[in-house]
Amino acid sequence: MRQYSADLTPPWKKSRPAPEVPAEPGLVVEEPGTGFCGAVVGCEAGTVTLEDRFGKHRVFPLQPGGFLLEGRVVTLVKPASGPVRPTRTASGSVAVPGARARVARAGRIYVEGRHDAELVEKVWGDDLRVEGVVVEYLEGVDDLPSIVADFAPGPDARLGVLVDHLVPGSKEWRIAEAVTDEHALVVGHPYIDVWEAVKPSSVGIDAWPRVPHGQDWKTGVCRALGWPENTGAAWQRILSRVHSYRDLEPDLLGCVERLIDHVTVPCGT
């Protein structure tokens, strides 16, 4: 007599272990519990980080059958090769793994001060090395017209300048208006100092303080926020809270992107 199992569940309804898939960078999966769909940008310590098409990140636990890959239930596992490398740079550009720095172009990007240069390096450094663009700081732009003349921009040596507090009627506005070389581009943000270009929420404050006219702005900010009046230490505190372009105000993002495009435009265009 043929023996039948007491389990009458059809085979196609029986649960099977979900296949394991390495969480390689760029792999697009969906977390069914939330419907969040994105590409893998990080995988460590039992979690995976996904980035959706709007740049939003979500972290999910690595659990059996926890994701959908092309409609199939899968178990994501940490790749055998080790930590997942980011697929985006801090500026939001597509990362180029293993890319070597390009030989520096003749063109340059000038910024007002060291803090500006450090912020640009932290967010756009990977992009600038790939493009071969060097950023230098001027310690002020009072002599900008003569600085531009000394640089002598040309089609194969374009110059871009980032200026703080570039608003109509300001001293910086009048200085920028005096630069007329067609191969030099002067752009700027409206903030008194590049500190203000960092979003207050990223620094952990409600807003940047208003400092009375006539006071040193950076010292006044430290005083108003109850920080030690050491502007160098205050800047390092601010800079440490900047991790990507999402921590910066759009006014600064647009300026830097314009300068990079200007300096890297092919000769003859």
Buried (B, 14 or more C-beta within 10 A) or exposed (E): EEEEEEEEEEEEEEEEEBEEBBBBBEBBBBBEEEEBBBBBBBBEEEBBBBBEEEEEBBEBEBEEBBBBBEEEBBBBBBBEEEEBEBBBBBBBBEBEEEEEEEEEBBBBBBBBBEBBBBBBBBBBBBBBBBBBBBBEBBEEBEEBBEBBEEBEBBEEBBBBBBBBBBEEEBEBBEBBEEBEBEBBBBBBBBBBBBBBBBBEEBBEBEEBBEBEEEEEBBBBBBBBBEBEEEBEEBBEBBBEEBEBBBBBBEBBBEBBBBBBEBBBEEEEE
